Amino acid sequence: AQSVAQPEDQVNVAEGNPLTVKCTYSVSGNPYLFWYVQYPNRGLQFLLKYITGDNLVKGSYGFEAEFNKSQTSFHLKKPSALVSDSALYFCAVRETGRGSTLGRLYFGRGTQLTVWP
Amino acid sequence: DADVTQTPRNRITKTGKRIMLECSQTKGHDRMYWYRQDPGLGLRLIYYSFDVKDINKGEISDGYSVSRQAQAKFSLSLESAIPNQTALYFCATSERIAATGELFFGEGSRLTVL
């Protein structure tokens, strides 16, 4: 079965410092991996995705994520955090392969990122 | 205007009442979804539809029903609301093409059942 784990409920960093939001996954085939962000009172917004190719994926707002197949991880990173990055971040996985035409995403529980001035 | 529009944005109702949440989209996507968000639980899939004639149950469909009135419209109904259905509900859409899988979300409908 597919699953996603975000081991940290909260991440707190100072503005200007690098940030990492962790995500590990479990799928039986090759994964499609996603990060979404949710600002207060808003819907989820797509940040970036890994389908295939380069393990380092660049996305919106200066975020990037590194796919590590051996560790089944897809951690979200940013070199220099901004106060405006404070939001709820969700990792998601979609299984690929035969029989996987569903397109359903499995979401983690979310990590609240707080960037303090 | 938003690509995925949900109405109402907020609703307070009483136990036993029938509630309908509506979703419309201008993205031209075939696939539409209803998710529920609860604090600490992430998003859970209630129902999804791949086209007007295709409706499927998700993880937590009990107590809910849906209707796909047109390609652009997908409504979620609670026939007899109960307090543990208090949550934030999201509609989402995606393209048919399997290579993407990216979801586009509405702003959410906050439902409170007293």
Interface residues (C-beta under 8 A of the other chain):
Chain A: D9 Y32 F34 Y36 N41 R42 G43 L44 Q45 F46 K49 I51 F90 R94 T96 S100 T101 G103 R104 L105 F107 G108 R109 G110
Chain B: V4 R31 G40 L41 G42 L43 R44 L45 Y48 G58 F90 A92 S94 A98 A99 G101 E102 L103 F104 F105 G106 E107 G108
